Amino acid sequence: THFGFRTIEKDQKVAMVAEVFHSVASKYDLMNDLMSFGIHRVWKRFTIDCSAVREGQKVLDLAGGTGDLTAKFSRLVGEKGEVVLADINDSMLKMGRSKLRDMGIIGNVNYVQANAEALPFPDDYFDCITISFGLRNVTDKDKALRSMFRVLKPGGRLLVLEFSKPVVKLLNSAYDAYSFHILPKIGEMITSDADSYRYLAESIRMHPDQETLKSMMEEAGFDGVGYFNLTGGIVALHRGFKY
Ligand code: SAM
């Protein structure tokens, strides 16, 4: 692709990810529904169900984008709780804030522009952190996982929802064909930006598989790390605890 994904330097990846999400922000929700046939809603529902978030708790929805998870957490934590929607990209953050305000979600949600690699929050602050379809865009994933570990309370949990490696070989080939050929075409039609969706396909292929991500979370300090394969491993939900 014109991004030359395999050889880019760190600064170039940061700029490229910024360019991709500035470009797709206004059509992001529509594209999510089209590309996943609406199934991303089921994956996100499952994440919420595994979060065990209760009234009064503090939640960080990291790389939260247009705020699908934030909206659900806001209802769960109630007025005594707090949800922080953090994202590095101001276009995505603005879309998220305006969508949530239109839904009447105000009061217990704060919006913070932040890089997952250097979170601007105190130690031991959040009961739960989620990062949904965000980690693969982060340049230094180990640094980001360590930063999440630092801001999590002892007893808290991290949930990472991300594309992963399909467990069935046939599904793997079909999924590759879909993401490299069909996905950029849908992107071109809806956003006039096929390159951003080519980046998406490449970033999915480059992302660590289930076992590698599990080891990375353990390396960052998390205990009791496990994962659920969703839709045949196209997506996986990893969960780890800070004890
Ligand atoms: N979490 C939302 C969801 O599941 O629909 C949005 C996911 S979107 C595919 C990825 C998001 O990650 C974008 O909003 C992007 O700006 C954000 N992002 C990329 N790199 C980041 C970083 N280093 N720190 C924080 N957010 C980042």
Boltz pocket constraint, residues with backbone or C-beta under 6 A from the ligand:
constraints:
  - pocket:
      binder: B
      contacts: [[A, 17], [A, 21], [A, 62], [A, 63], [A, 64], [A, 65], [A, 66], [A, 67], [A, 68], [A, 86], [A, 87], [A, 88], [A, 89], [A, 92], [A, 114], [A, 115], [A, 116], [A, 117], [A, 131], [A, 132], [A, 133], [A, 134], [A, 137], [A, 138], [A, 139]]
      max_distance: 6.0
